[in-house]
C-alpha cells in the first residue's frame, strides 16, 4: 500500500466502502465490496461501483484490471485516515484542543470505566515520553 498524498474529504458512504477494502486486506472486487456493505446499507452493486469510482478519483483507492473487472486496494492506511479525521474533528468542534473533546465526553457520560482506564494508561505513556 503506497502512502498517497492527502486525498479529498471522504464521505460517510465512501468510508463504509473503504472499511470493506481495509478489512479485506487484499485486492477486492466490487461484488465483494457490495457483499460486505450492500446488505447492511441496502446498496445496489451500481451504487457500490459509483462509490469505488469516486474513491479512485480521490486517490484513496487504486484500481487494477483483472479480466473484465477491477480489483481495488487502499492507497491510504486506515490509521492515517483515522488520525486525519480525528484531528479534523478536534479542530472543527473543539478549537484544536483534544482536552476539550475528552471533557465533553466525560460531561456527556460517554466514557466507560474501561475508556477512562485506557486514557489513563495513554496519558502515563505520554508523560513518560515527554520526560525523556
N, C-alpha and C positions, 0 to 999 in steps of 0.2 A: 504494500500500500504506500503510495507516494504521499508526501506531505504537501498537498496543494495549497496555494495561497488562499487567503480568506475568501470563501465563496460568499455569494449573495445570501441574504437572510433566507432561512429555510422555514417554511410554514409548518404548522402542526401536522397537516396531512402529509407533507413531504417528509417530516420527521418520522412518521409511522412507517413509511417506506424505507427510510434509512435504517430504522431499528431492525427491520426484517433482513436487510442486507448485512448489517453488522452481526446479527445473530447467526446468520448462515456461516460466516467465517470462511466463505469460499465464493467464487463467482456463482451468481444465481440468476436464473431466468425470470422473465416477467410472470410466467404462470406460477412459479414457486412463491414469488413475492405476493401475488394475488391470493394464493392459498393462505399465506401467513397473516395477511392483514385484511383481505377482502371480506371474509365471513364476519369477522368482528365489526367491521365498519360498513358492511353491505355495499362494497365497491365492486364494480364490474372489472373485467380484465382490461377493457379500454381505459377506464379511469386510472388504473394502476400504471398502464403504459404511458399515459399522459404525464403522470407524476414522475415516472422514471425519466422521461424525456426532459422535463423541467430540471430535474436534478443533474442530468448530464450537461445541460446548457449552463447551469450554475457552477459547473466543475466540481460538484460534490460526489458525483459518480463517474466511473469510466464504463463505456460500453464496448464490448468486444464481440464481433460477429462470430457465430458458430452455426454453420449451416444457414437455415432460414430464420434463425432467432439471434437475439443478443444475450450475452451474459454480462451482468453488472457487478462491479466491485466498487467499494468505497474508496474515494480519493482523500477523504479526511478521516482521521481517527475519531472514534466516539468520545474519548477522553478530551480531545481538543475541542470538539463541538460542545460538550457539556461545560467545559471551562469557559469558553467564549460566551455561551448563553447565560451562564451563571453571572459572569461579570456584567453582561448587558442588563440583566435583571437588577442587580445591585445598583448599577449606575442609574437606571431609569426610575426605580421605585424608592431607592434609599440614599440618593445623593452620593453614591460610591462608597458608602460605609457599610461594610459587612456586619459590624456590630449592631447596626440598626435593624438589619434583617433578623438576626438572632433574637434581638429584644422583641421585635414584632411577633415572631413565632412563639416566644415564651409568653407574651401577653395574651396571645390568642389560644394559649394552651394547646399548641400544635406540636409540642415536644414531649415525647415519652421519656420515661426514666432511662431507657436504653439510649435514646438520642442524646440526652444530657451526658450520660457516661461516656459516650463516644466523642462528644465535643470536648469534654474534659481531657480525654486522652490526647486528642489532636492538639489542644492548647498546650498541654505539658510538653509535647514534642516540639511545638513551635518555639516555646520559651527556651527549651534546651538548645535548639539550633541557633536561636538569636544570641544566646550567651557565649557562643564559640568565638 
